């Protein structure tokens, strides 16, 4: 005799790869409601869609605060977020309501590290400028000093936040002939010896490094960390790369640092807001570049989240359950 499963309402806040939707739709226990767009769900639609939901699959750009939780009501049992972090969610309120949370701390590690290296190389070697000159006819003949950039060989690289992603970045940069690898953070890391990493105060890192890579988590301590005082301590020929969170950087101060020659150039994978308005001052600069993530990794991440969310809903894990998904 089969036990009939109660039909669970699941709200998905964005169009996701079909693998993820298939897991939900074929489960036989979920009624899926989807904001069928590649654009973020409007706030009023989010509040409407989550009403009465047992499960919510959201993105980093969706603010899951007390208002959303109240709109969802007592049915809400699980939230799966298509992200490495969860600073977009009111975690204290979520815990208070006994709602389980699924996130994926390791899924984007390799993709983010690869993207960081690509962004660093493109920024330092001025590749976007070169492409633009080819397209607009600016390339007339070979010139010995034209579009010269900065090399990694013999350089000193600093990583702010040597966690999973920071370490993956460091491993990929060492073979380029980096002479010294410095890192800063709350504590020294035993595994830093694998990349000959030197734990130093932040001020030392900024003053000595040719490349500064930010890969720390967004916390009250790191919000606005990269400000005027931060950039003033960097070398004038230093390259700044941020692939952590946009809010870690004071963008007005970064603009001033780039336009006054305080630092050489910057590469940004994250901004506030995302994307930047097309008339934002940073987008007018040749020495500031921006890029975004990878479809392949996002596609593999969605099914993991959907599966985890379903397991929590159907199997009824303990109230203190937190689902941290990692790829095998």
C-alpha positions as CSV (number, residue, x, y, z in Angstrom):
1,X,0.0,0.0,0.0
2,X,1.5,3.3,-1.1
3,X,1.4,6.4,1.1
4,X,0.0,9.4,-0.8
5,X,2.4,12.4,-0.7
6,X,0.9,15.8,-0.1
7,X,1.4,18.1,-3.1
8,X,3.9,20.8,-2.3
9,X,4.0,24.2,-3.8
10,X,7.4,25.3,-5.0
11,X,8.1,28.8,-6.3
12,X,11.2,29.3,-8.5
13,X,12.2,33.0,-8.9
14,X,13.9,32.8,-12.3
15,X,14.2,30.7,-15.4
16,X,16.7,27.9,-14.6
17,X,18.3,25.1,-16.7
18,X,15.8,22.4,-17.7
19,X,17.7,19.8,-15.6
20,X,16.6,21.5,-12.5
21,X,13.0,22.0,-13.6
22,X,12.8,18.4,-14.6
23,X,13.7,17.2,-11.1
24,X,10.9,19.3,-9.6
25,X,8.2,18.6,-12.2
26,X,8.9,14.8,-12.3
27,X,8.9,14.3,-8.6
28,X,5.2,13.8,-8.4
29,X,4.9,15.8,-5.2
30,X,5.6,19.3,-6.4
31,X,3.4,21.9,-8.0
32,X,5.9,24.2,-9.5
33,X,5.3,27.9,-10.0
34,X,8.0,29.7,-12.1
35,X,8.8,33.3,-12.8
36,X,9.5,32.5,-16.4
37,X,12.1,35.1,-17.2
38,X,15.8,35.6,-17.3
39,X,15.3,38.9,-15.6
40,X,14.9,39.3,-11.8
41,X,11.4,38.7,-10.4
42,X,9.7,42.1,-9.4
43,X,9.2,42.5,-5.7
44,X,5.4,42.4,-5.9
45,X,5.6,39.2,-8.0
46,X,8.0,37.6,-5.5
47,X,5.6,38.3,-2.7
48,X,2.7,37.0,-4.7
49,X,4.5,33.9,-5.9
50,X,5.8,32.8,-2.6
51,X,2.4,33.0,-0.9
52,X,1.6,29.5,0.6
53,X,4.7,27.9,-0.9
54,X,6.4,25.0,0.9
55,X,9.6,25.5,-1.0
56,X,11.4,28.4,-2.6
57,X,14.3,28.3,-5.1
58,X,15.8,31.7,-5.3
59,X,18.9,33.6,-6.6
60,X,21.5,35.8,-4.9
61,X,19.7,38.8,-6.4
62,X,16.4,38.0,-4.6
63,X,16.2,39.7,-1.2
64,X,14.6,37.1,1.1
65,X,13.7,39.2,4.1
66,X,11.0,39.2,6.8
67,X,8.4,40.6,4.4
68,X,9.0,37.6,2.0
69,X,8.9,35.1,4.8
70,X,5.7,36.6,6.2
71,X,4.2,36.5,2.7
72,X,5.1,32.8,2.4
73,X,3.4,31.9,5.6
74,X,3.7,28.9,7.8
75,X,3.8,26.4,4.9
76,X,7.4,27.4,4.0
77,X,9.8,24.5,4.9
78,X,12.9,25.0,2.7
79,X,14.7,27.7,0.8
80,X,17.3,26.6,-1.8
81,X,19.5,29.4,-3.1
82,X,21.4,29.2,-6.4
83,X,24.5,30.8,-4.9
84,X,27.7,30.3,-2.9
85,X,26.7,32.8,-0.2
86,X,23.5,33.6,1.6
87,X,23.9,37.3,2.6
88,X,20.7,38.1,0.7
89,X,18.6,36.2,3.2
90,X,17.5,37.1,6.7
91,X,19.1,34.1,8.3
92,X,18.1,34.9,11.9
93,X,14.4,35.2,11.0
94,X,14.7,32.1,8.8
95,X,16.1,30.0,11.7
96,X,13.5,31.4,14.0
97,X,10.8,30.0,11.7
98,X,12.5,26.6,11.5
99,X,13.0,26.9,7.7
100,X,15.8,24.8,6.2
101,X,18.3,26.4,3.9
102,X,20.2,24.8,1.0
103,X,23.2,26.5,-0.7
104,X,26.2,25.4,-2.6
105,X,29.6,26.6,-1.2
106,X,31.8,24.5,-3.6
107,X,29.9,24.4,-6.8
108,X,31.3,27.6,-8.2
109,X,34.8,27.4,-6.8
110,X,36.6,26.2,-9.9
111,X,34.5,28.4,-12.3
112,X,35.1,31.5,-10.1
113,X,38.8,30.8,-9.8
114,X,39.2,30.4,-13.6
115,X,37.1,33.6,-14.2
116,X,39.3,35.5,-11.8
117,X,42.5,34.4,-13.6
118,X,41.0,35.3,-16.9
119,X,39.8,38.7,-15.6
120,X,43.2,39.4,-14.1
121,X,45.1,38.5,-17.3
122,X,42.6,40.5,-19.5
123,X,42.9,43.5,-17.3
124,X,46.6,43.5,-16.8
125,X,47.4,42.8,-20.4
126,X,44.8,45.3,-21.6
127,X,43.0,42.9,-23.8
128,X,39.6,44.7,-23.9
129,X,41.4,47.9,-25.0
130,X,43.3,46.0,-27.7
131,X,40.1,44.5,-29.1
132,X,38.4,47.9,-29.1
133,X,41.4,49.4,-31.1
134,X,41.2,46.6,-33.7
135,X,37.5,47.2,-34.1
136,X,37.6,51.0,-34.4
137,X,40.7,51.2,-36.6
138,X,43.0,52.4,-33.9
139,X,45.6,49.8,-34.7
140,X,47.8,51.3,-37.5
141,X,51.1,49.7,-37.1
142,X,53.3,47.9,-34.5
143,X,54.5,50.3,-31.7
144,X,57.0,49.1,-29.0
145,X,55.2,50.9,-26.1
146,X,51.6,50.8,-27.3
147,X,49.1,49.0,-24.9
148,X,51.9,47.6,-22.8
149,X,50.5,45.9,-19.7
150,X,51.7,44.2,-16.6
151,X,53.1,40.6,-16.3
152,X,52.8,38.0,-13.5
153,X,56.3,36.7,-13.9
154,X,58.4,37.7,-10.9
155,X,55.4,39.6,-9.4
156,X,54.0,39.7,-5.9
157,X,50.3,38.8,-5.8
158,X,48.0,39.4,-2.8
159,X,44.8,37.5,-2.1
160,X,42.3,39.0,0.4
161,X,40.4,36.0,1.7
162,X,42.2,32.7,1.3
163,X,39.2,30.5,1.6
164,X,38.1,27.8,-1.0
165,X,38.0,30.2,-3.9
166,X,41.0,32.3,-2.8
167,X,43.0,29.1,-2.6
168,X,41.8,27.9,-6.0
169,X,42.9,31.3,-7.5
170,X,46.3,31.1,-5.8
171,X,46.9,27.5,-7.2
172,X,46.1,28.7,-10.7
173,X,48.3,31.8,-10.5
174,X,51.5,30.2,-9.1
175,X,52.5,28.5,-12.3
176,X,52.7,31.9,-14.1
177,X,56.0,32.5,-12.2
178,X,54.6,34.6,-9.3
179,X,57.5,35.3,-7.0
180,X,55.6,35.9,-3.8
181,X,52.0,35.2,-2.8
182,X,50.7,37.2,0.2
183,X,47.3,36.8,1.8
184,X,45.3,38.5,4.5
185,X,42.2,37.6,6.5
186,X,41.0,36.9,10.0
187,X,43.5,34.1,10.6
188,X,46.5,32.4,9.1
189,X,45.7,29.2,7.1
190,X,47.7,26.0,7.5
191,X,47.0,25.0,3.9
192,X,48.5,28.2,2.6
193,X,51.9,26.4,2.6
194,X,50.7,24.5,-0.5
195,X,51.1,27.7,-2.5
196,X,53.9,29.2,-0.4
197,X,51.4,31.8,0.9
198,X,52.6,34.4,3.4
199,X,50.1,35.7,6.0
200,X,50.5,39.4,6.4
201,X,48.5,42.4,7.6
202,X,46.3,44.0,5.0
203,X,48.4,47.2,4.9
204,X,51.5,45.2,4.1
205,X,49.7,43.3,1.3
206,X,48.4,46.5,-0.3
207,X,51.8,48.3,-0.2
208,X,53.8,45.4,-1.5
209,X,51.6,43.7,-4.1
210,X,51.5,44.2,-7.9
211,X,48.2,42.4,-8.1
212,X,45.5,42.6,-5.4
213,X,42.7,40.0,-5.7
214,X,39.6,40.3,-3.5
215,X,37.9,37.0,-2.8
216,X,36.6,37.4,0.8
217,X,33.0,37.0,2.0
218,X,30.7,39.9,2.4
219,X,30.4,40.6,6.1
220,X,29.8,43.8,8.2
221,X,33.6,44.0,8.5
222,X,34.3,43.7,4.8
223,X,31.5,45.9,3.5
224,X,33.1,48.9,1.9
225,X,36.6,47.6,2.7
226,X,38.0,48.7,-0.5
227,X,37.7,52.5,-0.1
228,X,39.9,55.6,-0.5
229,X,42.2,54.7,2.3
230,X,42.6,51.1,0.9
231,X,43.5,52.3,-2.6
232,X,45.8,55.0,-1.3
233,X,48.0,52.2,0.1
234,X,48.4,50.4,-3.2
235,X,51.2,50.8,-5.7
236,X,50.5,53.2,-8.6
237,X,51.1,50.4,-11.1
238,X,49.0,47.8,-9.2
239,X,46.1,45.8,-10.7
240,X,42.9,45.4,-8.6
241,X,40.6,42.5,-9.1
242,X,37.3,41.9,-7.3
243,X,35.4,38.6,-7.7
244,X,33.8,38.5,-4.2
245,X,30.8,40.9,-3.7
246,X,30.2,44.3,-5.2
247,X,29.5,45.8,-1.8
248,X,33.1,45.1,-0.7
249,X,34.2,48.0,-2.9
250,X,33.3,51.7,-2.6
251,X,32.9,52.3,-6.3
252,X,33.2,56.1,-6.1
253,X,36.5,55.7,-4.4
254,X,37.6,53.1,-7.0
255,X,36.7,55.5,-9.8
256,X,38.8,58.3,-8.2
257,X,41.7,55.8,-7.7
258,X,41.6,54.9,-11.4
259,X,41.2,58.4,-12.8
260,X,43.9,60.0,-10.7
261,X,46.5,57.3,-11.3
262,X,46.5,56.0,-7.8
263,X,46.2,52.5,-9.2
264,X,46.8,51.2,-12.8
265,X,43.6,49.3,-13.6
266,X,40.8,47.2,-12.2
267,X,38.8,44.2,-13.3
268,X,35.3,43.6,-11.7
269,X,33.2,40.5,-11.8
270,X,30.8,42.0,-9.3
271,X,29.3,45.5,-8.8
272,X,26.6,47.3,-7.0
273,X,24.1,47.2,-8.5
274,X,24.4,44.4,-11.0
275,X,24.6,45.2,-13.8
276,X,25.8,48.7,-13.6
277,X,23.8,51.4,-15.4
278,X,25.2,51.9,-18.8
279,X,26.0,55.6,-17.9
280,X,27.9,54.6,-14.7
281,X,31.3,56.5,-14.5
282,X,33.2,53.2,-14.2
283,X,32.0,52.1,-17.6
284,X,33.5,55.2,-19.2
285,X,37.1,54.1,-18.2
286,X,39.4,52.1,-20.4
287,X,41.3,50.9,-17.4
288,X,38.3,49.3,-15.8
289,X,36.7,46.1,-17.1
290,X,33.7,44.0,-16.1
291,X,32.7,40.4,-16.9
292,X,30.2,37.7,-15.7
293,X,30.0,33.9,-14.9
294,X,29.6,30.6,-16.8
295,X,26.5,28.8,-18.1
296,X,28.0,25.3,-17.7
297,X,28.5,25.6,-13.9
298,X,25.2,27.3,-13.3
299,X,23.5,24.5,-15.3
300,X,25.1,21.8,-13.0
301,X,24.2,23.7,-9.9
302,X,20.5,24.0,-10.4
303,X,19.7,20.3,-10.2
304,X,21.7,19.9,-7.0
305,X,19.7,22.7,-5.4
306,X,16.4,21.3,-6.6
307,X,17.2,17.8,-5.3
308,X,18.3,19.1,-1.9
309,X,15.2,21.2,-1.5
310,X,12.9,18.3,-2.4
311,X,14.7,16.0,0.0
312,X,14.2,18.4,2.9
313,X,10.6,19.0,2.1
314,X,9.6,15.3,1.6
315,X,11.8,13.7,4.2
316,X,11.3,16.3,6.9
317,X,14.9,16.7,8.3
318,X,15.4,18.1,11.8
319,X,14.6,21.8,12.4
320,X,18.3,22.7,12.7
321,X,19.2,21.2,9.4
322,X,21.3,23.3,7.0
323,X,22.0,21.8,3.6
324,X,25.5,22.6,2.3
325,X,25.8,21.0,-1.1
326,X,29.2,20.2,-2.7
327,X,29.9,18.5,-6.0
328,X,31.4,15.1,-6.0
